[in-house]
Amino acid sequence: MATDFVRNGWYAVAWSADIGAGLIERYVLGNAVVVYRASDGAIRAMEGTCPHRSYPLALGRLDGDRIVCGYHGIVFDRDGACRAVPGDQRAPAAMNLHVYPVEERGGLIWLWPGDVELADASLIPEHWLADPAWRAVTGSKVVECHASLLIENVMDLTHETYLHASTIGQAAIAETPLKVDVGERGVRASRVMRNVPPPPMFATFGLGERIDRGQTAEYCLPGLVITHVSLKPATSDGPTFRWKALHIVTPESATRTRYLWAQVRDFALDDPSVDDFFRDSTEHIFSEDTAALEAQFRRMHSEERLRPQLSLIADEAALAARKLTRATVRQEESSSDRPLAGTRADH
């Protein structure tokens, strides 16, 4: 079980388009979850393992809004209650499934794995995907590493200079001071690079030989990092381009992370060629990130020598995000007197 993650928070488990007419399985913080769309259009998410013999419920079938286990035909209602056990006169309450709070907005399915009574939809920090003033290009990856590595990767954007040199990297990123602010539920790190040459990807915007480039990395507990980007000509009153990269990070376990991403922009809303540009470039950039993180994670767990992690000034924002996450986990552990989410509850 994954125990070093924030439990009382919203994690995105799927895009709405991933939910078809049947059952799908996701792992969240080490627990299997079965997800489906009910007949009234509502998303339902509950414990994904049959309490009888641990058969994956996603391998069963839907009968209306009820899940029928594919192993012994045990039936569970949309509220998690066990309604029928073949051969038995009554269904025992001990067979009931835990049901997770879920929210669907902007094409994302958000799930709350912690204390049900604390689930608060207003804590979902993302709002651009549902805003008609912004256009989104989206994608998904599964990364074989701990979620913290992914979060810290996009909170320390100095790596762009080297890992993404052919697209968005430039020396000015590492050379420009970073302003870091820490709040109760997030960390914000900003820099403005003035009068710098555009990196290869940004040169395609035709802003001239010198640009002002704004870059802010914003961590929102427990699993969203937003990269706010702005570009404008350094020496003229030309247009300002803005977009946001949404890095939506959901730990499946301590070694595997679901990474849903979106690029949202407020320009060229009806131009499919700009969609293609952002989709292709993002896939390329994030594939470089994925390869680097998986290599890093393998190396961290393949050597007998326990190496201390040495940090640099550029790690300030990533370390602040790490510290905030760990403090929140400790606070949850010290204040919790309830069963962990994912355990069965009476109905």
Helices and strands as residue ranges (DSSP letters): E 11-15, G 16-18, E 24-28, E 31-37, E 43-47, G 57-59, E 61-63, E 66-68, E 75-76, E 82-84, G 93-95, E 102-105, E 108-111, G 116-118, G 121-123, G 128-130, E 135-143, H 147-155, G 157-159, H 160-163, H 171-175, E 179-182, E 186-196, H 200-203, E 211-220, E 224-233, E 241-251, E 257-265, H 272-300, G 313-315, H 316-335
